[in-house]
Amino acid sequence: MAQDRRPAGRSERRAAGERKPREQRWAQLLEVATQVFYEKGYDGASLQDIADRLGMLKGSLYYYIQSKEDLLFEVISEVHREGYAVVRTAAASEGDPLDRLERTIRAHVEHACRNLVPTAVFLHELEALPTARREEILGSGHAYQGVFRDLVAEAQSEGLARPDVDPRVAGLSILGSTNWVYRWFRADGPSTPEEIAAQLAAMAVHGVATAAALVARDAAVGA
């Protein structure tokens, strides 16, 4: 595991005029770095750009990180942690596997729509990290993909998803199609995150469910 370079926080109240708490400065650093990487790309951004945006000396950044790569690693890790927590929570909710798959897809899409900048940085710049650091973030089994893959497999085991569907391919397809929302969603556009999420989730579920399961779902909605 990478060493956590965030400085230890302080619990005591600080006097007026004293420097910002370290954890607050760390959060601000990640936020600004994310925005700069979004605007300039990882290759085009420099630590000097980030320091200037923060209003601090470039040398002060080395209190928190050792290199630009370290900073990208921390940014990408944070985006992954937050998104993974969202889909894990949805996947663990009540209902049959198809209900939970639909709910998880909706949660993933809504989260992406409301976090367009971090999502774009994650999807654009992940490959800029060395393989070992990418694997440290994603996990050897690609845990984020695994949430969707496992729900499809569970639906198959309960006779709700078609047996000819490969859960791995289905999981990749769902993530591939839903991740793309960051390229075309606009906050001032004609559809809300909830509306987009509902449509994408419904299309994905219809793509894997058995005919009988779809009939039962439609009946339940109309009941």
Secondary structure, DSSP 8 states (H G I E B T S, - for coil): -----S-----S---TTS---HHHHHHHHHHHHHHHHHHHHHHH--HHHHHHHHTS-HHHHTTT-SSHHHHHHHHHHHHHHHHHHHHHHHHTSSS-HHHHHHHHHHHHHHHHHHTHHHHHHHHHHGGGS-HHHHHHHHTTTTHHHHHHHHHHHHHHHTT-B-TT--HHHHHHHHHHHHHTHHHH--TTSSS-HHHHHHHHHHHHHHHHB-HHHHHHHHHHHH-
